[in-house]
């Protein structure tokens, strides 16, 4: 069982922000922004490539609710998912990072052809 399934099953504690029948949002233990929340489906899905359109429709509404609840719906935020090893996915349970709470920067190193991706 993956770490996020253990969180859903309440085997591992978390700092829940918002919860519904199908989704869970909780604070990331290693935040990369003033607000950094992980949003997951409660049912295990390995990655974005495997998610159904129906699950994404529900997750979209849920993510919007989370952004409103933490007060970044108007100021703006970034919603990110990593897909697969080359995409930077480390936990193989679909999850989205909701980042906000201040002006976010972007690493443009990929624009320099002399820098590694």
PEMOPE-V856045 format. One record per pair of residues at least 6 apart in sequence whose C-alpha atoms are under 8 Angstrom apart, sorted by the first residue. I is the first residue (numbers start at 0). J is the second residue. If there is no record, write none. Layout:
<<I,J> <I,J>>
This chain:
<<1,90> <1,91> <1,92> <2,11> <2,90> <3,39> <3,92> <4,41> <4,42> <4,43> <4,92> <5,11> <6,12> <6,13> <7,23> <7,41> <13,25> <13,26> <14,25> <14,26> <15,23> <15,24> <15,25> <15,26> <16,23> <16,24> <16,25> <16,26> <16,36> <16,65> <17,23> <17,24> <17,25> <17,65> <18,24> <20,41> <21,40> <21,41> <21,42> <22,38> <22,39> <22,40> <22,41> <22,58> <22,61> <23,38> <23,39> <23,40> <23,41> <24,36> <24,37> <24,38> <24,39> <24,65> <25,36> <25,37> <25,38> <26,34> <26,35> <26,36> <26,37> <27,35> <27,36> <27,37> <31,98> <32,98> <32,99> <32,100> <32,101> <32,103> <33,98> <33,99> <33,100> <33,101> <34,97> <34,98> <34,99> <34,100> <35,96> <35,97> <35,98> <35,99> <36,96> <36,97> <36,98> <37,94> <37,95> <37,96> <37,97> <38,62> <38,94> <38,95> <38,96> <38,97> <39,92> <39,93> <39,94> <39,95> <40,54> <40,58> <40,93> <40,94> <43,92> <43,93> <44,50> <44,91> <44,92> <44,93> <45,91> <45,92> <45,93> <46,82> <46,83> <46,91> <46,92> <46,93> <46,94> <47,80> <47,81> <47,82> <47,93> <48,82> <50,93> <62,97> <63,72> <66,72> <66,76> <66,97> <67,73> <71,99> <71,100> <75,99> <76,97> <76,98> <76,99> <76,100> <77,96> <77,97> <77,98> <77,99> <78,95> <78,96> <78,97> <78,98> <79,95> <79,96> <79,97> <80,88> <80,93> <80,94> <80,95> <80,96> <81,87> <81,88> <81,95> <82,88> <83,91> <108,114> <108,115> <108,116> <109,115> <109,116>>
